Structure formats: structure tokens, C-alpha cells
Amino acid sequence: MRRPDEEFPQAPDLPSFTVEGEPSPEDETLAHPSFSPSSDRSTGRPADQHASTGLVRHAVEIPWESIDEDAARVVRKLERGGFEAYLVGGCVRDLLLAGKPKDFDIATSARPEDVRALFRNCRIIGRRFRLAHVIFGTKIIEVATFRRNPQLGAQASTQAGDDEPDPGDENLLIRNDNAFGNAHEDAHRRDFTINALFYDLQSREVLDWEGGMRDVQRRIICTIGDPIVRFREDPIRILRAIKFAGRLDLGIAPEVYDAMVLCREELAKAARPRLFEEVLRLLRSGAAHRSFWLAWETGTLAVFLPELAAFLDDDESTQGAGERFWRRLDAVDAMTREQGAPLDDVTLCTALLHETMEEAIAGDRDRVRAVGEFLEPLFERIAIPRKIADFMRRLMAVLPRLTSGKTVRIARPELLSTVANVLEIDLRARGLSLEPAEQLRSQIPSELPQRTGNAPRRTGTRRAGSRGGTRYGRGGG
């Protein structure tokens, strides 16, 4: 991961997309990284800039095979119904960065009721932030109506930077995010420029109001507007910046990095369930080591997990446990890549807090009680669910026996996979043979009891706020 003051090299072999009427030097080249100058995927047409809204259209033909068929079907049906509809946010960003989107989101001029009227397989969720979910079997395509920043009023500016709130205002935290708007207002209210890109399937163009294509090319994270304002509006954006920097190997603009450090205490104001979900996303990303190193480096970790931050700060007294912590996160990342999917939440939470729990319960015979006492403050700070904490307590009680190769009776076969994952991470961190974990996995039945119910699941992780909470950190993924 690049440091914030590091030079950002240009991606190689990219075609030029120019803004009409302006020169196009190589350092401002914009394109999909998988394209080459001779590729027939690019139309070669110059970007088209609209002075009234700051919109720049970049002709970029993303291969059809990279786009979810059901998402494309939803977009076309909305357009046939007379509405604007675009792929938006994280899926566009990941497609441009040659990544594979974990899900596809759509932004549209249609209200949630309009979407439901068009799709029989649609349900509306949320109270303060209403979204339409279009259901295809076990997959959900999320459709959001264009919104504007409610704090700028009905006559919100169309230009980035106009009517920017005062960074010193004590009331910047967004509490109502359900004011409908139009496409350029929706782009302007998002968090980072790389998340404010819309893709028009009909014209095969990226719609860019905030300079996101340039920042995709530079591989750098920039906020839309004043970063201090953006982070004070929604402190969770600090963790989102860390997640993108870690998962996508992006640099962070110096002014954004400084604002993250300055505003880190604002995380104490964030909704606890959203904070916990974002911590899990850092662990699920496949770049947990890089992400938590940056959280520690910026002082952000000390706000939501001060126990872990203090443990890592005190190198001399941990006697190698600090290094073991980073090896645990390396193991999490390696196993995530090997399995092709994130590990379960109990495994991730145990890996994150294992070393600090061991330090807290050292010498205590009642490990279950001691772990429970250690976790109690975390219920208030980051809302760790009780069922996860209860499982962690039992795991920490039996893990020493498992690590030494002794047998432990596990009554519920469906829990064996989680226990084996936790054991393997511990063995990798200690540099021991993985044989005990492999033996435990051999006991997992080939057929486990199926999950009851047939509710569809959204591809990737469920977004915070989808059960009535407000999604403030809009921007994609």
C-alpha cells in the first residue's frame, strides 16, 4: 500500500480519453486498465464535457461478460419505463480497476414505488433510507433513487465545492439521507470521487461529474469536496477510505490522509452496528493486514479498539505477540484467497482479538469468564453481537487443547468448520504444523443440515442500514 506522500505512477498501456477543448498529456490519460491502445473495446471518441453540470462523458466499453446480466436487465427495463438508470458506485470503480465487483448497484430517477410497479420480483426496504431490491433467485440487485445532500437544501449546487458546509459547523453529521434529487446531485453527495462514477449501458460511457476517472487512473483516493466536511458528515467514511486503500492498493491523497487523522475521534459518534460491519469488511477484504496497519498508523484503531491499539503500541512487553497478531491477519488474508470467499464472522473476530484476549486472561483458570469480561466493553463500543461473543469465549477456552493436538468434543457438526479455521490461523501464526486443523476438518460431515428458509441473499455482504437504518456512506462497496 502506498504512503500518502508517495508518487503515483501511471498505469501502463492505456488509451487516451481526452476532454474536448483541452490538451491530453500522458499524465492525464484515463481508461479501463485492461484496455490497450490497439484494443477494439474502446471507441476512441474523445470525452464530452458539459459545462452546466461539470459532467464529462468518457467512452469506455466495458466487456459485456464483465457485467451482471440481471443488473443489465434491470437497467434496460427502467429505461424502457421512461426513467434514467445507470450502474453506479463500487461496481463501476471495480470494473475500471480491473477488479471483479462483488455486487452491482443501480441508481435511477425512478422512485422506489415506481421500481416496484415495474418489477413483480421487487421489495422495498428501509424506513429512513428507502431502497428497492429486485430479486433474482438467491441474488439481489439493489436499486436506489437519485438523492441529494439534504443539508444543502432543495437548491443544492450542481458544482463541486459550491455551498460547501463550514468544516467548523458542529451539526455536520448526516441524520436524514432520503431527499430525492437528480443524477449529478447524487454523484456530488457521494464520499469519494472513485465512487461517484455512473456507467451508461446504452451509450457505453462513464458519466463523471467529480473527476473520478482521473483518480482511477492515478490510483488515488480523493474525497468529493472538503475531506474534513466529508468525514464529519459520516465518520464511517474514514474506515471506507482505509478499506479501499487496502483492498485495491490505492494511495491516499495527502489532504485526505491528514483529515482522517484529524477527524478520527468522530468515529465515536458513528452508529455502533455500522462500525462493527465496517470492521468486518476490513477483515473480509483479503487485505486485512494492510487495512489494520493503516488504521493503527492513522490512530483510527485507538478510537474503536483502544485495547488492540495499546497492545500494538507496547512492542517491548508483548514479547513477540504483536508480530503474531500481524501473522494472524496474514493467515486471514491467505485463507480468504485460498477459499475464494471471506471467512465467517466468528473466525474473523477471534483472529482480530486473539492476542489481546490471551494477554487479558493470562493466568486465569476460568478462561470463559475472563474472555467474557474482556469483551463486555466492546458490546458498547462496536456492538459485537452476543452470539459471536459467546462462541469466541468457548473457542478461547478449548483452543490451547486443540493447538497441542488434543481432541475436543464438539457437539454441533456445523461448527467444526469455524473451529478448524480458528485453529489453522492460530497454528499459522505460531509457525506450527497444520496437521491438527486438517484432522479436525476431516471430521466435518460431507452433508450438513441446510439453512432453513428461502430468503434471497444479496451478493457480497449486506449493507448496513438495510433493515431501516440510514446509509450515510454512499459511494459503493
GUFI-845971 format. One record per residue (C-alpha): residue in one letter; residue number from 1; y, x, z. Coordinates in Angstrom, 3 decimals. Layout:
a  NUM  Y  X  Z
...
//
This chain:
m  1  0.000  0.000  0.000
r  2  3.354  1.405  -0.975
r  3  6.032  2.092  1.579
p  4  9.250  0.096  1.153
d  5  11.339  3.060  0.080
e  6  8.829  4.306  -2.487
e  7  9.494  4.319  -6.213
f  8  7.714  1.532  -8.076
p  9  6.005  2.777  -11.232
q  10  5.888  0.627  -14.322
a  11  2.577  -0.926  -15.342
p  12  1.207  0.831  -18.437
d  13  0.806  -0.571  -21.936
l  14  2.779  -3.768  -21.584
p  15  4.553  -5.618  -24.397
s  16  8.265  -6.161  -24.220
f  17  9.718  -9.547  -23.330
t  18  13.473  -9.459  -23.708
v  19  16.270  -11.725  -22.574
e  20  18.238  -12.967  -25.552
g  21  21.507  -11.113  -25.975
e  22  20.590  -8.249  -23.633
p  23  19.052  -4.829  -24.209
s  24  15.407  -4.375  -23.298
p  25  14.876  -0.912  -21.814
e  26  11.346  0.047  -20.866
d  27  12.066  -0.240  -17.153
e  28  12.740  -3.959  -17.595
t  29  9.601  -4.736  -19.597
l  30  7.930  -7.951  -18.471
a  31  4.430  -9.088  -19.297
h  32  0.923  -10.011  -18.259
p  33  -0.685  -6.701  -17.224
s  34  -3.819  -7.365  -19.269
f  35  -1.819  -7.525  -22.499
s  36  -1.266  -4.553  -24.759
p  37  1.450  -4.214  -27.431
s  38  -1.089  -4.954  -30.157
s  39  -2.634  -7.945  -28.354
d  40  -2.606  -11.238  -30.218
r  41  -2.352  -13.078  -26.899
s  42  1.401  -12.524  -26.858
t  43  3.633  -14.383  -29.285
g  44  6.131  -11.548  -29.303
r  45  9.003  -14.047  -29.129
p  46  11.968  -12.984  -27.022
a  47  12.639  -14.658  -23.699
d  48  15.035  -17.568  -23.879
q  49  17.765  -17.752  -21.225
h  50  19.597  -20.918  -20.211
a  51  22.980  -20.167  -18.680
s  52  23.378  -23.576  -16.993
t  53  20.490  -23.100  -14.557
g  54  19.651  -19.395  -14.876
l  55  16.286  -20.260  -16.440
v  56  14.601  -17.576  -18.501
r  57  11.563  -18.570  -20.576
h  58  9.040  -15.794  -21.137
a  59  6.486  -16.311  -23.909
v  60  3.211  -15.343  -22.251
e  61  -0.090  -16.735  -23.490
i  62  -2.415  -16.657  -20.523
p  63  -6.003  -16.892  -21.834
w  64  -7.369  -20.431  -21.594
e  65  -10.555  -19.197  -19.971
s  66  -8.479  -17.987  -17.010
i  67  -7.044  -21.462  -16.380
d  68  -8.957  -24.084  -14.441
e  69  -9.979  -26.886  -16.815
d  70  -9.387  -29.639  -14.265
a  71  -5.906  -28.312  -13.439
a  72  -5.065  -28.295  -17.162
r  73  -6.398  -31.855  -17.438
v  74  -4.114  -32.999  -14.606
v  75  -1.076  -31.347  -16.202
r  76  -1.726  -32.977  -19.583
k  77  -2.199  -36.432  -18.115
l  78  1.035  -36.151  -16.136
e  79  2.861  -35.068  -19.299
r  80  1.389  -37.992  -21.228
g  81  2.680  -40.232  -18.452
g  82  6.209  -39.029  -19.163
f  83  6.557  -36.516  -16.316
e  84  7.266  -32.793  -16.176
a  85  4.267  -30.839  -14.898
y  86  3.606  -27.113  -14.569
l  87  1.172  -24.702  -12.998
v  88  3.130  -23.154  -10.192
g  89  3.289  -20.581  -7.440
g  90  0.350  -18.436  -6.415
c  91  -1.886  -19.230  -9.374
v  92  0.797  -18.105  -11.845
r  93  1.522  -14.997  -9.792
d  94  -2.148  -14.036  -9.604
l  95  -2.727  -14.682  -13.309
l  96  0.205  -12.410  -14.180
l  97  -1.005  -9.716  -11.814
a  98  -4.463  -9.824  -13.453
g  99  -5.937  -11.421  -10.362
k  100  -8.178  -14.462  -10.063
p  101  -6.383  -17.412  -8.427
k  102  -8.254  -18.925  -5.519
d  103  -6.849  -22.324  -6.445
f  104  -4.477  -23.937  -8.916
d  105  -1.399  -25.856  -7.780
i  106  0.759  -28.154  -9.879
a  107  4.426  -29.066  -9.457
t  108  5.688  -32.216  -11.145
s  109  8.601  -34.623  -11.385
a  110  6.172  -37.460  -10.528
r  111  6.336  -38.862  -7.017
p  112  3.091  -38.964  -5.023
e  113  2.749  -42.703  -5.734
d  114  3.124  -42.005  -9.469
v  115  0.339  -39.443  -9.333
r  116  -1.930  -41.862  -7.520
a  117  -1.204  -44.533  -10.121
l  118  -2.316  -42.147  -12.901
f  119  -5.464  -40.840  -11.215
r  120  -8.095  -43.019  -9.619
n  121  -9.577  -39.883  -8.043
c  122  -6.364  -39.211  -6.088
r  123  -5.390  -39.475  -2.458
i  124  -2.031  -38.868  -0.794
i  125  -1.990  -36.688  2.303
g  126  0.626  -35.632  4.820
r  127  3.384  -37.501  6.556
r  128  6.426  -35.267  6.592
f  129  5.292  -33.324  3.519
r  130  3.515  -35.725  1.207
l  131  1.159  -34.272  -1.384
a  132  -1.248  -35.722  -3.918
h  133  -4.787  -34.371  -4.029
v  134  -6.650  -35.045  -7.278
i  135  -10.361  -34.769  -6.558
f  136  -12.979  -33.406  -8.956
g  137  -16.319  -33.411  -7.160
t  138  -16.011  -30.757  -4.450
k  139  -12.764  -29.340  -5.893
i  140  -9.233  -30.463  -5.134
i  141  -6.186  -29.905  -7.338
e  142  -3.017  -30.119  -5.271
v  143  -0.055  -31.838  -6.937
a  144  3.378  -31.544  -5.306
t  145  6.568  -33.302  -6.320
f  146  9.567  -31.058  -7.088
r  147  11.566  -30.585  -3.905
r  148  14.929  -29.171  -2.981
n  149  16.171  -27.404  0.126
p  150  17.227  -30.264  2.434
q  151  19.744  -28.008  4.201
l  152  21.836  -27.658  1.037
g  153  22.309  -31.397  0.659
a  154  21.896  -33.601  -2.363
q  155  24.227  -31.462  -4.463
a  156  22.258  -28.259  -3.985
s  157  23.396  -25.423  -6.168
t  158  21.462  -24.536  -9.291
q  159  22.327  -20.876  -9.000
a  160  20.595  -18.439  -6.672
g  161  22.927  -17.301  -3.948
d  162  25.371  -20.258  -4.157
d  163  25.803  -22.278  -0.973
e  164  23.617  -19.767  0.866
p  165  23.398  -20.679  4.573
d  166  25.031  -18.373  7.100
p  167  22.416  -15.900  8.445
g  168  24.002  -16.264  11.880
d  169  23.505  -20.030  11.981
e  170  21.322  -20.994  14.953
n  171  19.854  -24.012  13.129
l  172  18.215  -22.435  10.079
l  173  14.636  -23.383  10.970
i  174  13.447  -25.955  8.424
r  175  12.104  -29.077  10.136
n  176  12.181  -31.538  7.237
d  177  10.898  -30.464  3.848
n  178  10.392  -33.708  1.974
a  179  13.610  -34.010  -0.050
f  180  12.695  -34.520  -3.704
g  181  14.552  -32.563  -6.386
n  182  14.046  -31.103  -9.850
a  183  12.238  -28.049  -11.187
h  184  14.981  -25.467  -10.753
e  185  15.748  -26.703  -7.219
d  186  12.055  -26.467  -6.399
a  187  11.975  -22.870  -7.635
h  188  15.112  -21.939  -5.684
r  189  13.741  -23.262  -2.391
r  190  10.564  -21.123  -2.517
d  191  10.094  -17.980  -0.474
f  192  9.610  -15.019  -2.844
t  193  10.586  -14.525  -6.448
i  194  6.997  -13.820  -7.497
n  195  6.033  -17.246  -6.134
a  196  8.771  -19.138  -7.982
l  197  7.240  -18.876  -11.455
f  198  6.187  -22.017  -13.350
y  199  3.801  -21.970  -16.302
d  200  4.261  -24.499  -19.111
l  201  0.833  -25.091  -20.654
q  202  2.271  -26.833  -23.699
s  203  4.731  -24.129  -24.765
r  204  2.688  -21.248  -23.239
e  205  5.774  -19.966  -21.454
v  206  6.575  -18.785  -17.953
l  207  9.675  -20.519  -16.585
d  208  11.610  -18.094  -14.410
w  209  14.767  -19.108  -12.528
e  210  14.720  -16.378  -9.877
g  211  13.814  -13.113  -11.630
g  212  10.177  -13.327  -10.583
m  213  8.816  -11.865  -13.830
r  214  10.844  -8.728  -13.346
d  215  9.495  -8.346  -9.807
v  216  5.932  -8.963  -11.016
q  217  6.416  -6.079  -13.418
r  218  7.889  -3.873  -10.700
r  219  5.133  -4.975  -8.294
i  220  7.628  -5.565  -5.531
i  221  8.217  -8.375  -3.041
c  222  11.734  -9.796  -3.018
t  223  12.933  -12.957  -1.326
i  224  14.937  -15.637  -3.082
g  225  18.395  -15.215  -1.588
d  226  19.212  -13.512  1.717
p  227  15.921  -12.331  3.306
i  228  17.281  -12.874  6.828
v  229  18.029  -16.503  5.982
r  230  14.624  -16.987  4.358
f  231  12.755  -15.566  7.371
r  232  14.825  -17.508  9.890
e  233  14.233  -20.715  7.915
d  234  10.492  -20.128  8.163
p  235  9.268  -17.097  10.151
i  236  5.735  -17.511  8.760
r  237  7.149  -16.019  5.556
i  238  7.081  -12.639  7.322
l  239  3.291  -12.842  7.549
r  240  3.103  -14.097  3.976
a  241  5.023  -11.016  2.811
i  242  2.547  -8.843  4.711
k  243  -0.381  -10.722  3.172
f  244  0.887  -10.306  -0.397
a  245  1.712  -6.635  0.159
g  246  -1.785  -6.009  1.488
r  247  -3.876  -8.187  -0.826
l  248  -2.016  -7.464  -4.069
d  249  -0.978  -3.864  -3.237
l  250  2.706  -4.648  -3.711
g  251  5.729  -2.771  -2.467
i  252  8.328  -4.476  -0.279
a  253  12.000  -4.253  -1.204
p  254  13.891  -2.224  1.456
e  255  16.205  -5.100  2.382
v  256  13.200  -7.417  2.779
y  257  11.365  -4.879  4.941
d  258  14.424  -4.461  7.170
a  259  14.766  -8.232  7.517
m  260  11.092  -8.521  8.502
v  261  11.683  -6.059  11.336
l  262  14.947  -7.730  12.370
c  263  13.532  -11.276  12.347
r  264  10.070  -10.625  13.751
e  265  10.868  -12.299  17.092
e  266  11.476  -15.540  15.175
l  267  7.690  -15.846  14.826
a  268  7.655  -17.164  18.390
k  269  9.299  -20.337  17.001
a  270  6.588  -20.959  14.391
a  271  4.092  -23.782  14.789
r  272  1.031  -22.338  16.530
p  273  -1.601  -23.793  14.152
r  274  0.265  -22.347  11.158
l  275  0.478  -18.976  12.888
f  276  -3.267  -18.944  13.557
e  277  -4.055  -19.971  9.974
e  278  -1.862  -17.187  8.585
v  279  -3.538  -14.629  10.857
l  280  -6.888  -15.774  9.450
r  281  -5.549  -15.396  5.919
l  282  -4.641  -11.781  6.651
l  283  -8.248  -11.241  7.721
r  284  -9.752  -13.146  4.779
s  285  -7.711  -11.354  2.143
g  286  -10.044  -8.407  1.581
a  287  -7.182  -6.153  2.702
a  288  -7.241  -6.775  6.445
h  289  -6.794  -3.061  7.258
r  290  -3.655  -2.689  5.142
s  291  -2.253  -6.028  6.294
f  292  -2.612  -5.415  10.023
w  293  -1.372  -1.859  9.685
l  294  1.828  -3.217  8.176
a  295  2.033  -5.911  10.873
w  296  1.722  -3.185  13.508
e  297  4.174  -0.862  11.736
t  298  6.886  -3.544  11.498
g  299  6.454  -4.625  15.123
t  300  5.335  -8.070  13.977
l  301  1.922  -7.694  15.627
a  302  3.597  -7.262  19.027
v  303  5.056  -10.764  18.732
f  304  1.897  -12.791  18.146
l  305  -0.754  -10.396  19.532
p  306  1.017  -8.145  22.061
e  307  -2.319  -7.260  23.688
l  308  -3.575  -5.730  20.451
a  309  -0.262  -4.038  19.649
a  310  -0.124  -2.401  23.095
f  311  -3.739  -1.294  22.713
l  312  -2.972  0.392  19.370
d  313  0.247  1.932  20.720
d  314  -1.640  3.632  23.548
d  315  -3.668  6.097  21.487
e  316  -4.394  8.541  24.296
s  317  -6.018  6.132  26.749
t  318  -8.165  4.211  24.257
q  319  -10.491  7.205  23.753
g  320  -11.251  6.518  20.109
a  321  -11.324  2.733  20.412
g  322  -8.154  2.479  18.331
e  323  -9.851  4.274  15.470
r  324  -12.846  1.993  15.913
f  325  -10.527  -1.004  15.536
w  326  -9.432  0.159  12.078
r  327  -13.060  0.832  11.137
r  328  -13.859  -2.750  12.124
l  329  -11.236  -4.016  9.711
d  330  -12.610  -1.675  7.047
a  331  -16.017  -3.270  7.643
v  332  -14.490  -6.759  7.349
d  333  -12.915  -5.815  4.011
a  334  -16.122  -4.218  2.709
m  335  -18.291  -7.198  3.696
t  336  -15.777  -9.638  2.183
r  337  -16.020  -7.788  -1.129
e  338  -19.816  -7.491  -0.929
q  339  -20.326  -11.180  -0.180
g  340  -17.672  -12.309  -2.657
a  341  -16.191  -14.682  -0.075
p  342  -14.357  -14.480  3.255
l  343  -16.397  -14.173  6.442
d  344  -16.458  -17.101  8.842
d  345  -13.599  -17.569  11.300
v  346  -15.614  -16.648  14.415
t  347  -16.633  -13.328  12.853
l  348  -13.053  -12.564  11.816
c  349  -11.545  -13.392  15.219
t  350  -14.209  -11.385  17.032
a  351  -13.658  -8.361  14.789
l  352  -9.890  -8.542  15.320
l  353  -10.030  -8.774  19.123
h  354  -13.287  -6.954  19.859
e  355  -11.820  -3.678  21.112
t  356  -9.150  -5.336  23.263
m  357  -11.746  -7.696  24.760
e  358  -14.031  -4.757  25.551
e  359  -11.164  -2.963  27.288
a  360  -10.232  -6.088  29.278
i  361  -13.772  -6.790  30.526
a  362  -14.892  -3.193  31.155
g  363  -16.972  -3.049  34.338
d  364  -17.090  -6.828  34.790
r  365  -20.640  -8.159  35.065
d  366  -19.663  -11.701  34.119
r  367  -18.620  -10.955  30.552
v  368  -18.431  -14.607  29.535
r  369  -15.906  -15.428  32.259
a  370  -13.895  -12.246  31.692
v  371  -13.597  -12.859  27.948
g  372  -12.512  -16.441  28.638
e  373  -9.737  -15.221  30.935
f  374  -8.596  -12.722  28.309
l  375  -8.450  -15.379  25.588
e  376  -6.640  -18.001  27.671
p  377  -3.077  -16.801  26.828
l  378  -3.979  -16.752  23.124
f  379  -4.559  -20.513  23.183
e  380  -0.863  -20.957  23.905
r  381  0.418  -18.253  21.577
i  382  -1.613  -18.658  18.397
a  383  -3.713  -21.773  19.088
i  384  -7.192  -20.276  18.762
p  385  -9.489  -23.322  18.694
r  386  -11.649  -23.736  21.791
k  387  -14.882  -23.908  19.800
i  388  -14.136  -20.486  18.259
a  389  -13.226  -19.020  21.640
d  390  -16.411  -20.388  23.245
f  391  -18.556  -18.800  20.540
m  392  -16.687  -15.495  20.929
r  393  -17.381  -15.487  24.671
r  394  -21.117  -15.913  24.135
l  395  -21.148  -13.294  21.384
m  396  -19.424  -10.699  23.545
a  397  -21.972  -11.364  26.300
v  398  -25.041  -10.652  24.123
l  399  -23.607  -8.071  21.697
p  400  -24.459  -4.968  23.807
r  401  -28.129  -6.011  23.791
l  402  -28.072  -6.647  20.044
t  403  -26.352  -3.323  19.299
s  404  -29.033  -1.461  21.244
g  405  -31.741  -3.180  19.174
k  406  -32.976  -5.578  21.873
t  407  -33.929  -9.139  20.974
v  408  -31.818  -12.119  21.954
r  409  -32.913  -15.741  21.651
i  410  -30.517  -17.778  19.503
a  411  -31.294  -21.471  19.737
r  412  -29.389  -22.665  16.660
p  413  -30.564  -21.040  13.371
e  414  -27.281  -21.873  11.600
l  415  -25.503  -19.447  13.954
l  416  -27.686  -16.488  13.033
s  417  -25.529  -15.550  10.045
t  418  -22.398  -15.327  12.179
v  419  -24.162  -13.294  14.870
a  420  -25.556  -10.945  12.209
n  421  -22.086  -10.479  10.671
v  422  -20.518  -9.648  14.047
l  423  -23.353  -7.247  14.817
e  424  -23.068  -5.498  11.447
i  425  -19.313  -4.999  11.883
d  426  -19.915  -3.504  15.327
l  427  -22.619  -1.157  14.007
r  428  -20.434  -0.035  11.090
a  429  -17.507  0.625  13.405
r  430  -19.670  2.747  15.698
g  431  -21.345  4.600  12.823
l  432  -24.808  3.327  13.796
s  433  -27.761  2.197  11.698
l  434  -27.500  -1.316  10.311
e  435  -31.192  -1.991  10.942
p  436  -30.632  -4.359  13.933
a  437  -28.360  -6.538  11.784
e  438  -30.858  -6.524  8.924
q  439  -33.664  -7.540  11.285
l  440  -31.539  -10.387  12.602
r  441  -30.784  -11.579  9.076
s  442  -34.474  -11.623  8.273
q  443  -34.821  -14.399  10.867
i  444  -32.372  -16.693  9.056
p  445  -34.304  -19.667  7.608
s  446  -34.183  -19.964  3.839
e  447  -33.071  -23.576  4.184
l  448  -30.588  -24.514  6.888
p  449  -29.554  -28.048  7.856
q  450  -26.990  -29.353  5.378
r  451  -23.427  -30.156  6.398
t  452  -23.042  -33.882  6.987
g  453  -20.512  -35.866  4.990
n  454  -19.431  -35.510  1.389
a  455  -15.704  -34.906  1.697
p  456  -14.485  -32.642  -1.118
r  457  -13.110  -29.235  -0.311
r  458  -10.076  -27.569  -1.723
t  459  -10.916  -24.304  -3.448
g  460  -9.886  -21.443  -1.173
t  461  -8.519  -22.222  2.286
r  462  -6.936  -25.464  3.393
r  463  -3.193  -25.116  3.587
a  464  -1.527  -25.517  6.910
g  465  0.126  -28.875  7.259
s  466  -2.241  -30.837  5.019
r  467  -3.017  -33.182  7.906
g  468  0.515  -34.340  8.408
g  469  2.254  -31.057  9.246
t  470  5.130  -29.737  7.210
r  471  4.509  -26.915  4.743
y  472  7.651  -24.799  5.027
g  473  6.408  -21.605  3.427
r  474  6.064  -22.989  -0.078
g  475  5.571  -20.354  -2.675
g  476  1.916  -20.236  -3.490
g  477  -1.142  -18.890  -1.835
//
